[in-house]
């Protein structure tokens, strides 16, 4: 029951609903990228994932990465599969041709990593940061660093890490204490420890490029004092750098991905970007990663749904309502509800994620500044929603799919319990879902009173001509944004209490819009559409009601306006 990419559904969303080739061909960079090219790339990707990556899912979990004397050995088959992956050019799909890439649209890379994550989340963790590292170095690295490392990262010949977290500096990066000291030759020596470093040590590639947040001796405290450095595992002269793996974590899931504790002892490194502006450079990498984590939620939910649907089509149990004798469990309403609900979340999430990937290319390549600004607004607002809402549903929905198996789902034989375990981390890393909610409401909605969010909704009104219920949800969020802006002026903690409900409400409003777009173009989407309207979207009113109650309490206690 290995994962199989659903190319028919993927192609339908890309080509019929989003009209991706027509949209992308308005950009000079993709003038020759038509439907045939995109279908060929996706078809080849599906074949590679099915043949090379999906069969390693179980061994990655059961054997796992092994640590011994400072070195990590990856599960059997992982290195050969990775070597085949980068030599076939897959990491370079969306990188610029001048850097050895193929210069194809970002949305093709997004679909590729969705397939990879669904097939084998543990294996996919290794190349998962490549594109973010590429973008970070391309935009902030010196010419010397780019000449030495950029093509290696673009091709995937060398893998990369993102070294942020320390024992007492998790979400609050301002507490990072790792030190960097300038050397006479222009390099820096880094000393300190980092934890939770995915792929910090492995045998997949001959070198690993670590991007490390550290603090110069004269740097001020807090996040503004952080700088970003590049510290390779192997130095240009072939010597081993002062980067050591002390252990790998024993984890709930993702056993095929080593989560490392790294120690830097006078590790030679070079500054990336400007001193004191490391967090801004690192966020280029983090924002790219957050879209990919949202795609992981969608992918893992799809993988769980596929297993549950296949099992439900074979397993006989009891008599379904209106049937004679035992029935396939797929005929029972309770099972149909689970399966169609998860399908609605997967398809709607795909539409939003693919649209986000296309907007990233609009930011890079569209000649109209207004169109680029609109694309930036979309990515800024929708990325935290995708990351938080769809990783949450990836975990909860995978658990629902396990329920279809009954007791068989709880044992390892069927593989569904692995997906549930693997999915849980997506709600935590690359910024916890609570941080995503704060980012959306407090940093992006409230500062302008919800105007940017309203403009995003206006664009969806014009583009999709959605039905009344979709517009009503958009209108409700506009009103909430304005009221929360006013209330926050005299109760600063209020937005923090309701941020998660606000993000979930935005997610459901966007999911409703996506469902309307899909349903308008798909004659056989009745079951997921029914599930969406009946069992998913009513939660929008619940989240709004929670916010309304908090607002009512705050507005009642608000100070009276000053006398004229």
Secondary structure as GFF3:
##gff-version 3
##sequence-region A 1 564
A	DSSP	alpha_helix	7	11	.	.	.	ID=ss1
A	DSSP	pi_helix	12	17	.	.	.	ID=ss2
A	DSSP	alpha_helix	20	24	.	.	.	ID=ss3
A	DSSP	three_ten_helix	28	30	.	.	.	ID=ss4
A	DSSP	alpha_helix	35	48	.	.	.	ID=ss5
A	DSSP	pi_helix	49	53	.	.	.	ID=ss6
A	DSSP	three_ten_helix	54	56	.	.	.	ID=ss7
A	DSSP	alpha_helix	57	62	.	.	.	ID=ss8
A	DSSP	beta_strand	66	68	.	.	.	ID=ss9
A	DSSP	beta_strand	71	73	.	.	.	ID=ss10
A	DSSP	alpha_helix	78	87	.	.	.	ID=ss11
A	DSSP	three_ten_helix	97	99	.	.	.	ID=ss12
A	DSSP	alpha_helix	106	119	.	.	.	ID=ss13
A	DSSP	alpha_helix	121	127	.	.	.	ID=ss14
A	DSSP	alpha_helix	130	140	.	.	.	ID=ss15
A	DSSP	alpha_helix	143	145	.	.	.	ID=ss16
A	DSSP	pi_helix	146	150	.	.	.	ID=ss17
A	DSSP	alpha_helix	151	155	.	.	.	ID=ss18
A	DSSP	beta_strand	159	163	.	.	.	ID=ss19
A	DSSP	three_ten_helix	173	175	.	.	.	ID=ss20
A	DSSP	beta_strand	179	182	.	.	.	ID=ss21
A	DSSP	beta_strand	188	198	.	.	.	ID=ss22
A	DSSP	beta_strand	208	216	.	.	.	ID=ss23
A	DSSP	three_ten_helix	223	225	.	.	.	ID=ss24
A	DSSP	beta_strand	226	232	.	.	.	ID=ss25
A	DSSP	beta_strand	243	248	.	.	.	ID=ss26
A	DSSP	beta_strand	259	272	.	.	.	ID=ss27
A	DSSP	alpha_helix	278	312	.	.	.	ID=ss28
A	DSSP	three_ten_helix	329	331	.	.	.	ID=ss29
A	DSSP	alpha_helix	333	365	.	.	.	ID=ss30
A	DSSP	alpha_helix	369	404	.	.	.	ID=ss31
A	DSSP	three_ten_helix	406	410	.	.	.	ID=ss32
A	DSSP	three_ten_helix	412	414	.	.	.	ID=ss33
A	DSSP	alpha_helix	416	423	.	.	.	ID=ss34
A	DSSP	three_ten_helix	424	427	.	.	.	ID=ss35
A	DSSP	alpha_helix	433	438	.	.	.	ID=ss36
A	DSSP	pi_helix	439	445	.	.	.	ID=ss37
A	DSSP	three_ten_helix	446	448	.	.	.	ID=ss38
A	DSSP	alpha_helix	451	464	.	.	.	ID=ss39
A	DSSP	alpha_helix	468	488	.	.	.	ID=ss40
A	DSSP	alpha_helix	494	521	.	.	.	ID=ss41
A	DSSP	alpha_helix	526	531	.	.	.	ID=ss42
A	DSSP	pi_helix	532	536	.	.	.	ID=ss43
A	DSSP	alpha_helix	539	556	.	.	.	ID=ss44
###
